[in-house]
Amino acid sequence: MTTFDYAPAPESRAVVDIAPSYGLFIDGEFTEAADGKVFKTVSPSSEEVLSEVAQAGEADVDRAVKAARKAFTTWSAIPGAERAKYLFRIARIIQERSRELAVLETLDNGKPIRETRDADLPLVAAHFFYYAGWADKLDHAGYGANPKPLGVAGQVIPWNFPLLMLAWKIAPALATGNTVVLKPAETTPLSALFFADICRQAGLPKGVVNILPGYGDAGAALVGHPDVNKVAFTGSTAVGKAIARSIAGTHKKVTLELGGKGANIVFDDAPIDQAVEGIVNGIFFNQGQVCCAGSRLLLQESVADEVLDALKRRLSTLRIGDPLDKNTDVGAINSAEQLARITALADSGEAEGAERWSPACELPSSGYWFAPTLFTGVTQAHRIAREEIFGPVLSVLTFRTPAEAVEKANNSQYGLSAGIWTEKGSRILSVANQLRAGVVWANTFNKFDPTSPFGGYKESGFGREGGRHGLEAYLDV
Amino acid sequence: MPLTVPAHGPEAAARLASMSDVTASDGSLRRFLHGLPGVDAVGLEGRAATLGTRSIKTTAKAYAIDLAISMIDLTTLEGADTPGKVRALCAKGVHPDPLDRSTPKVAAICVYPDMVKVAKESLGDSGVKVASVATAFPAGRAALPVKLADVADAVAAGADEVDMVIDRGAFLAGHYLKVYDEIRAVKEACRRPDSTSAHLKVIFETGELSTYDNIRRASWLGMLAGADFIKTSTGKVAVNATPPNTLILLEAVRDFRETVGVQVGVKPAGGIRTTKDAIKFLVLVNETVGEDWLSNDWFRFGASSLLNDLLMQRQKLSTGRYSGPDYVTVD
């Protein structure tokens, strides 16, 4: 060896024991679907079938909602401090089993082990710890004395952060005294089923948490079920709109966390080296499959060339490949369907005249892969500047003045996230005040914390998850 | 004309002269240094920490360990240093592992000026260099003529490399030109009668500069003044080399080469004691400036106890078991 090439450093698969088949988790028991249907879940990095999972249908949704309704009576009546004990216990079990869950999540989702180990799992545990702390303090949350839970929450989550989105949904729901029926995405059901096992391990009363793996029809049946009091959805804007239509005029309370086209604005007085890291983290974290990704890079013209050169140099050092390798930076795309969508949108960028660039990198021959890509010469009129790609594709635009930066950043149907890079504090404050985005990061990007509310403006949805604000969505206030 | 020239080469002076408008006055130098992009501390530390999670195993680890050994400036800088102690260290530097002669030798032995002669004699033609600290190391609190005499003494005694300290007081007071002129004067004092020069390493004592912005400014200041290497610390203060402050130095040499066309080396020093630490620094080098800096011509570790840990890890890799401290030499 004459150069410093990193030898393969794979995390062991032996820490996780995936069963050949899994059932639905209803009323504390794993059961088959009423109609006996099953579906396969594959590892996106190799297309290997990981397990066969029961597929929930309408009858199963009804059974799960009934179980949750029955459990609600007792769960909502026990003191907050008692509910907190269960949540603390769940949080600790997640920490204890974090390596197993990280490997499982990497296998089922395709994201690098470095991310599941250092981002997903610590955040999952932190979310349960955080809301455990709220369970006996709801009187002091600012919603008056003794605020009441809503009842049964029907929750539908996406595949990009399977366990983390589960935590965002389940932790506040349980802390406030609700019971839940949760449908994980069809491409990533496994970590939710392992979570069901953790609920049993923690001794959580039967029916408080029910997990229904399945497809869109199960999700539609869940949000449409007449005995669901609260609907929480994270996913695409198109599905979010359909949900909003379906529950309009009902008693159901709803929060929607939908798509985004985050603007990451780099001013000429930015800390350039850290801005480059922030840009990379903003769009290549989780292969860009992040609703709050910084997918539109707005560069001030006076530093555009300098930043682009530095960014390209940095992208050339990204390590793409086996998600279980501890040195992998960019893993696999979650599904063939998503890969096709990313490919089509990237092709449209080229067809519409933007200039495409990717670092030289070899992609694995099996599985779903897309090389980190950036487009320069993008204008506001291009599809890749307007539509959410949900992949490792960065659209680079330029601006001349702060006013133009704000105008371009806000010129989007979405309003979930934005980033500001400048060493000038006053500029951070003035620009942040003008941006219509639910989360504005200053000199960082894609930083999450359970204490911080998260949610969108415009077609990015409504309602907030996380922090004290996240309690409101699950309280009758 | 080549794209890049080494800082210690004859063509470097002309390249640096192209920046003479920057160093023409205290005002222009100050405007230039304060015009460098700022450093966001959280982002910098985050990047260094992420690179610290790289997992370097098997063949890569073996390569990194040998590379790290070959990059060590094996150091003794104690009031209690004696010729005997220095000779022992020199012997160790040439043959770090007496049980395994395939172990690479270290880059240099680093001593105080009065020990240069002893070190030079013991190292002979082994290829291991002698580095000497100078300029009233470690505080640098002496008049310029005293510092220059210190340097001249070390060079006359045969030092191949001189590790100077900058005047941190002048730097913190904003007297950048004073610091610049002093480095230039020391560089001049490194010249030998035969017109060759001892290589100059400029120590910033980053722990005393305190902010990352200052460390970046000091890096550029040192390189503009003709440093062949820029070095974090003396090893004599509370905070010495850390991954973040070394990352700043690496970014600075990368950008300096791109701007001026002169390549400068980097030396973190102090506090790097384990193989794990050393490998983290090599990862920083690899992923920030790449293989152009991955040799002891361009990257050094200022360390003493690090070597034994590297040797124990090296033995572990070749034999499959830990040998323990009785199987490496105590010097």
Interface residues (C-beta under 8 A of the other chain):
Chain A: M1 T3 F4 D5 Y6 A7 P8 A9 R114 D118 D269 A270 P271 I272 D273 Q274 A275 E277 G278 T317 K326 N327 E423 N443 T444
Chain B: P37 G38 V39 D40 V42 G43 L44 G46 R47 T53 R54 S55 I56 K57 T58 T59 A60 K61 A62 Y63 A64 L67 E251 L282 N286 E287 E291 L294
